[in-house]
Amino acid sequence: MSDQKALYLTEKHGAFVLGTAPMYKPGPGEILIRIESTGLNPADWAIQTYGMLIEKYPAILGIDIAGTVEELGEGVTRYKKGDRILTKGTIGKYERTAFQQYALGYEDTSAKIPEGLSFDQAATIPLGLCTAAVALYHDGVNVIGGTCGLTPAWEDEGRGKYEGRPVVVLSGAGSVGQAAIQLLKLSGFNPLITTASLSNAEYLKQLGATHVLDRKLPSEELYKEIRKIASKPLTTVFDAAGFPETQNLGYDLLASGGTMAAVRPDAVNPDKKVDDKKSFFMYADVTLPQNRKLGASLFGKLTELLETGDLKPNHVEVAPGGLEGIIPALEKLKNGVSCVKLVAHPQEST
Ligand SMILES: NC(=O)c1ccc[n+]([C@@H]2O[C@H](COP(=O)([O-])OP(=O)(O)OC[C@H]3O[C@@H](n4cnc5c(N)ncnc54)[C@H](OP(=O)(O)O)[C@@H]3O)[C@@H](O)[C@H]2O)c1
């Protein structure tokens, strides 16, 4: 097979330009994937805007991958050519990123897409799910950032384990927030309180939230409302927005001995910090050696979780125009979307 099309970020803070990339050869335990749909994430525009996370340019970005197996590396037994699969790409490893027509994936951190789920729906899942999963369930060994240290919800011992314990997900309508709500529901947490625009309340209740509060209320009001709903001590808070106001609210809500996971770097007021309340900045990448065991365990159960409806994909909005269509779509994402994932189709590039 000859070259393929890829969308390059030319330099730090540079422009996105369509070009060609070599076709990759899968090594042992790897697969070559023909990418049919890719989900867009805030990191994709943030890398361009802030020049963060990567140093090697020109760069190929994109994290969420759904497509078909094109070629199997040595020893791969889980798939055959043509299987529909989803996987999470690796930022900075350009043979494993999504804004191109073909990429490599690992056998153990990918999963078959069940019948009834489209490539677009599947492409909404990987990063959001992996972020929430690592932050909530990592066993702590060499973890980057931190972990809430819960027993994984997809394992028999973890399912329903935390029945009757309250939990809060701040900003539940984003991709990460939706994944956190669904996993925490499987873990048994109740009440499961989230904040969001109220237009998303019904949907978030379908995913498992028991209470949805207006995220635009002042923090003092949210604090009081959440305290009223959660009568028992709050030992787990998941902040899927990570802004200073959400992190400070989440930290105030935590009981002694509790842990807060946040999607952005620590913004808790240093004056509030006490030794018996932990907060950490999560780092999602299940393809990293430190997270691979958890990633493999999650992806090993993912097809079943999607088949049973225990995990549901995000709402989808397709950005037209193939790889080049990603450029205006990232602008749209940067300006803010509500409860929807933008996806693009690399094979439609002309
Ligand atoms: N650390 C990591 O490993 C990691 C991994 C993935 C993502 N992230 C970060 O996590 C954040 C969320 O990512 P995502 O993919 O879930 O984003 P997303 O799907 O684009 O999130 C959109 C949601 O954010 C909510 N929102 C917007 N402004 C808000 C505010 N001021 N306060 C609270 N919520 C607000 C909106 O809620 P409503 O619609 O309800 O208004 C919207 O539904 C991003 O900053 C991303 O960079 C970090």
The ligand as an ORCA input file, in Angstrom:
! r2SCAN-3c Opt
* xyz 0 1
  N      -6.263     15.270     32.130
  C      -6.647     14.465     31.155
  O      -6.111     13.375     30.962
  C      -7.783     14.903     30.260
  C      -8.330     14.006     29.330
  C      -9.427     14.413     28.572
  C      -9.928     15.702     28.713
  N      -9.324     16.560     29.575
  C      -9.849     17.931     29.750
  O     -11.124     17.793     30.363
  C     -11.963     18.868     29.968
  C     -13.297     18.314     29.477
  O     -13.069     17.516     28.305
  P     -14.312     16.926     27.513
  O     -13.778     16.149     26.382
  O     -15.259     16.297     28.450
  O     -14.927     18.279     26.964
  P     -16.298     18.552     26.231
  O     -17.028     17.294     25.943
  O     -16.020     19.476     25.105
  O     -17.068     19.347     27.382
  C     -18.138     20.111     27.031
  C     -18.931     20.421     28.294
  O     -18.236     21.316     29.133
  C     -19.191     21.974     29.930
  N     -18.713     23.314     30.317
  C     -18.431     24.341     29.499
  N     -18.039     25.394     30.225
  C     -18.076     25.020     31.529
  C     -17.818     25.678     32.768
  N     -17.423     26.955     32.803
  N     -17.956     24.978     33.928
  C     -18.364     23.697     33.891
  N     -18.631     23.023     32.754
  C     -18.501     23.687     31.585
  C     -20.458     22.052     29.066
  O     -21.518     21.680     29.908
  P     -23.043     22.048     29.611
  O     -23.313     21.596     28.208
  O     -23.783     21.252     30.609
  O     -23.169     23.525     29.778
  C     -20.200     21.073     27.918
  O     -21.206     20.088     27.793
  C     -11.169     19.656     28.917
  O     -10.551     20.748     29.557
  C     -10.119     18.651     28.461
  O      -8.968     19.282     27.950
  C      -8.281     16.181     30.363
*
